[in-house]
């Protein structure tokens, strides 16, 4: 169906135009998206859909980095006094 961004845009537009789809999307996002797009998600892959309103907002945080805080500090040049490269 396209890139992740294209799928997200399609699903959001469909939810804006089709109240039944929106209800199914909020109740069971994975099933609604699979049925609409033909995509199949791996077992254990979870999708969360939240509706914003005039009084509710949602923030999506990116995944935690795979590097430790110390490793990130070293890369950023924040670690001094060690042997080896400063990157």
N, C-alpha and C positions, 0 to 999 in steps of 0.2 A: 504494500500500500504506500510505501514511501519511508521517509525518515521519521524518527521519533517526533520531531517538531511538527511534521505534516500530520501525523496520526493524532497528536494532541490537538492541533488546530481543528481537524475534522471532527473529532469527538466533542470539543467545546462548542463548535458551530451547530452540530446536530442537537446537542443538549439545549441550546438556545432556541432552536426552531421546533423541537419535538418534545412536548411535556412528558409523554409516555416514556421516551428514551431517557430523559433526564431522571425520572423516578427510578427506572431500572438501573441507571448508572450509579445513582447514590446508594441504592440498596445492595447491588452486587456489581461493582465496577468491572471486575475481571470478566464475568459472563457477558455483560452488556457490550464491552469493547470487543471481546472475541466474536460475538455474534455480528456486530456492526462491521468489523474490519476483516474478519476471516483470520486474524492473527491467533496464534496459540502461544500462551505463556508457559514457561517451565513450572513444574510442580514446586510449590513453596514460594513462588513469586507473588507478592501481594501488591495490590493497587488500592490506594486510598483516595476517595473523592470527597471534597468538602465544598459546601456552598457558602459563599460570602454573602453578606447582607449589609444594610446600612449600619448595623451595630456589631457585626462580627467580621473580623479579618483573619486571614491565615498566613503564616510564614512557612516556607519550605526551606529547610536547611540542607546544604549539600552534604554528601557523605563525609564521614570523618576521613581525614587523610590516612594513608597507609603508613606514613612515616611517623615516628614518635615526635614529641615536642622538642626533644633534644636534637634529633636529626634535622628537623625543620629550622631550629635556631642556627645550627651549623651551616646549613645551606644559605640562610639569610645573613650569615656573617656575624651572628650574635655570640658565637662561642670562641673564646680566646684561651691561649695558654695550653695548647695541646700539640702533640706531635701529629704531623700529617697535614693534608690539604685543608684549607679553611672553607671549602665549599660544602 
